[in-house]
Amino acid sequence: MKFSITSVLGAGRSPLRNGHGWSAVAKRALPVALAWAACAMAGPAAAQAPAAPVAGNADAARQKVSMCIGCHGIKGYRASFPEVYSVPMIAGQNAKYIEAALKEYASGARTHPSMVGIAKSLSDQDIADVAAYYSTLK
Ligand code: HEC
């Protein structure tokens, strides 16, 4: 009896205990999920953003990029949702390029589901700020 209880418990836990890759993914996925929830709540503010061109402020972006770091902060990082894909490095990328890319996700011209959701939650000011911020990184 003792043997079978132990083996049942062991079997139930083994995917988390032994799958180092998956538990690492779960730890990374949680903050991202929380950031998304925060984005969803910030949605209405984005809708009120002015259409006029806005100047990016790298300092103002420090809070805003907390949700990007989970995916874009790690060299060679691969996210696992909705499928396994490589996350491009955006640090040091040209600000205009980052801004254009985010607007393409928001408009649907680019279709990656994670980035579309994120880009739609950003106002024009947010986009200008994070673009300015990432362009200053090395
Ligand atoms: C869930 C993971 C995830 C999060 C969070 C995330 N990104 Fe991305 N991002 C990706 C992936 C994956 C791609 C590549 C998608 C594709 O193939 O179009 C990408 C692409 C991009 C690109 C285009 C890069 C290029 O070389 O064309 C930019 C710019 C970008 N993200 C900015 C951001 C910013 C800014 C944030 C935070 C506001 C953010 N991302 C948050 C996963 C993420």
Residues whose N, C-alpha, C, O or C-beta is under 5 A from the ligand:
A	BS01	HEC	K64 M67 C68 C71 A79 Y85 S86 V87 P88 I90 I98 A101 L102 H112 S114 M115 I118 V130
